[in-house]
Amino acid sequence: KDERERIQLQKTADGVENLESRLNGWLADVDGKLAQASNNRPTEPPKTNDYSPLIMAKLNETETILGGQVARLEFTLDSITNKLSEGATDQDAKLRVVSEE
């Protein structure tokens, strides 16, 4: 059981690292595009369709969703860590009892 929990914990940690890597890549790409856009400012006036509020709303929604998922992941990792710690403590107690007999 402990091995399965350890494997699940490792898979979860790997998933978080993968997500972090992908998010860092996306953010670097967005930063690059923003830098490029700021360097290539148009000389003509901007179009009347301004999608900035919509884009910001979607970014904020995505950030909120990701924040919730990270919070759930942290809670799950804490729970798994506590279970593993309790299991190790129980095993230590059992070993002491067996060694004393």
N, C-alpha and C positions, 0 to 999 in steps of 0.2 A: 504494500500500500504506500509506504514512504517513497519507494522508488518511482511509483506512478505519479505521486504528487511532485516529486523532484523533476521528473520528465515534463510534467505539465507546466511546472514553474519555469523550466528552461525554455519550453516552447513559447510561453507567454513573454518571457524576457526577450527571446529572439524576435518575436513579433513586434514588440515595442521598439527594439533597435532598428528593425526594418522600416517601421513606420516613421521613426525619427529620421532615418537616413533619407527616406523619400520626401518627407516634409522639408528637410534642409535643402534637398535638391530643388524642390519646387520654389522655396523661398529665394534661393540663389538665382533661379531663373527669372522670377518676378523682379528681384532687385536689378538684375541685368537689363531686363526690358524697360523698367522704370528709368534707369540711368540712360539708356539709349533714347527713350522717348524725351527725356528732359534735354538731352543734347541736340535732338532734332526737332526743336520747337518750330511749328509751322508759322509762316509769315502771314497767312490768311487767318481771319477770325475763326474761332471754333464753330463747329456745326451746332444747330439749335437743339439737337437731340443729345442731352447730357445724361449719360447712364451712370454717372458717378454715384448718386445716391443708391441706385439699385445694386451696383457692384459692392458698395460698402455694406449694404444691408445683408447681402449674401455672404460676404466675408465675415461679418459679425455673427451671422447664424452658424456658419461653419466653425468659427472659433468656439462658440458656445457648445456646439455638439461635441467637438474634439475635447473641450475641457471636461464635459460630463463623462466622456469615455475614459479619459485619463484618470479622473477621480474614481470611477468604478474599477479601473485596472489597479490603481494604488490600493484600494480597499481589498480587492481580491488577493493581491500579492501579500498584503499584511495578514490577511486571514490564513493564507497558505503557510506563510512564515510562522505564524503562531501555532498552527497545527503541527508543523514539522518540529518546532521547538518543544511542544508538549509531548510529542511522540518520542523525542530524544530523551526528555526528562523521565518519561515512563520507562523507557528501556534502561536508563541508568539505574533507576530504582529497582527494577527487576533483576538486573545484574548484581546489585548489592545484596539483594535478598538471597539469590542463588549462591553467591560467593560466601555468604555468612553461614549457609547451611552445611 
